[in-house]
């Protein structure tokens, strides 16, 4: 089976509401369609998005938990065999000044409100994707483990803003990748805006 060649963007940092003794790590992966399958593209792409990605993370309206931080972003090429094109080189930007999430959470730091991505494909490999960022959320009711409507709405806003950042000034389109076919539809174009819907547990970006 052949994969669609693509670039994998990985970003992450630390998360904890227990102090330094309870620090854990988080990271998310989103695939993009690169301008070219070259190392030069990865370096240029990281330079283009690193500041905007940090701004997205620290902005209160995007609802990333203040118990989490953003420390790095990577961009590496994945070939038709599903493996790194250059396994000996990692293209990574490390933030000299880490970004701290801008929203307070009343729920434990290890809980996440997922962002779910969909394409024009109704089902099958390459039709959907999902990430679990370190979101801040408040419960729908006291003692409940269900996120409230304000948290869900904030997750939709944050998911749309993230897609816009990852599109970058090039622009590049975030997309699921498929192990079965040479091409798969990307997530919707930034030019027409990101259409979104939400459920009680996730924010979904849809065409």
Beta strands, then each sheet from edge to edge (+ up, - down):
strand 1: 6-15
strand 2: 24-32
strand 3: 69-78
strand 4: 92-100
strand 5: 114-118
strand 6: 128-131
strand 7: 195-198
strand 8: 202-206
sheet 1: 2+ 1- 3+ 4-
sheet 2: 6+ 5- 8- 7+
end
